[in-house]
């Protein structure tokens, strides 16, 4: 019985911790691209098939992509 209560308590604590982590990240607007987080206003470039693209992270978490000449 103690083992079941221990496991149940552990599941509840881990579940609440995960919910807190998700809720804590909701107020920060970041852009995620290829496994990396970018801050609003951050700009980076990437070459795809010989064409250079500029990526801009906006305040709402949206990524704007524009090809460079």
C-alpha positions as CSV (number, residue, x, y, z in Angstrom):
1,X,0.0,0.0,0.0
2,X,2.8,2.4,0.9
3,X,4.5,1.7,-2.4
4,X,1.3,2.5,-4.4
5,X,0.9,5.8,-2.5
6,X,4.6,6.6,-3.1
7,X,4.2,6.0,-6.9
8,X,1.0,7.9,-7.0
9,X,2.5,10.9,-5.2
10,X,5.5,10.8,-7.5
11,X,3.3,10.8,-10.6
12,X,1.2,13.8,-9.2
13,X,4.4,15.8,-8.4
14,X,6.0,15.2,-11.8
15,X,2.7,16.0,-13.5
16,X,2.3,19.3,-11.7
17,X,6.0,20.1,-12.4
18,X,5.4,19.5,-16.1
19,X,2.3,21.6,-16.1
20,X,4.1,24.4,-14.3
21,X,6.9,24.3,-16.9
22,X,4.5,24.5,-19.8
23,X,2.5,27.3,-18.2
24,X,5.7,29.2,-17.3
25,X,6.8,29.2,-20.9
26,X,3.5,30.6,-22.2
27,X,4.2,34.2,-21.4
28,X,7.6,34.3,-23.2
29,X,7.3,34.7,-27.0
30,X,10.1,32.8,-28.7
31,X,10.5,31.3,-32.1
32,X,11.6,27.7,-32.5
33,X,13.5,26.7,-35.6
34,X,15.3,23.4,-36.1
35,X,15.6,22.7,-32.4
36,X,16.8,26.2,-31.4
37,X,14.9,29.0,-29.7
38,X,15.2,32.5,-31.0
39,X,14.3,35.7,-29.2
40,X,11.9,38.3,-30.8
41,X,13.8,40.6,-33.1
42,X,16.6,38.0,-33.7
43,X,17.6,37.6,-37.3
44,X,19.5,34.7,-38.9
45,X,20.3,33.6,-42.4
46,X,20.4,30.2,-44.0
47,X,21.3,28.9,-47.5
48,X,18.9,26.4,-49.0
49,X,19.6,25.1,-52.5
50,X,21.9,28.0,-53.3
51,X,19.4,30.6,-52.2
52,X,20.1,32.7,-49.1
53,X,17.0,33.2,-46.9
54,X,16.7,35.7,-44.0
55,X,14.6,34.6,-41.0
56,X,13.2,37.1,-38.5
57,X,11.6,36.2,-35.2
58,X,8.6,38.5,-34.5
59,X,7.1,39.4,-31.1
60,X,4.2,37.0,-31.5
61,X,6.5,34.0,-32.0
62,X,6.0,34.0,-35.8
63,X,9.0,33.5,-38.1
64,X,9.1,35.7,-41.3
65,X,11.1,34.3,-44.1
66,X,12.4,36.4,-47.0
67,X,14.8,35.5,-49.8
68,X,17.8,37.7,-50.3
69,X,18.8,38.9,-53.8
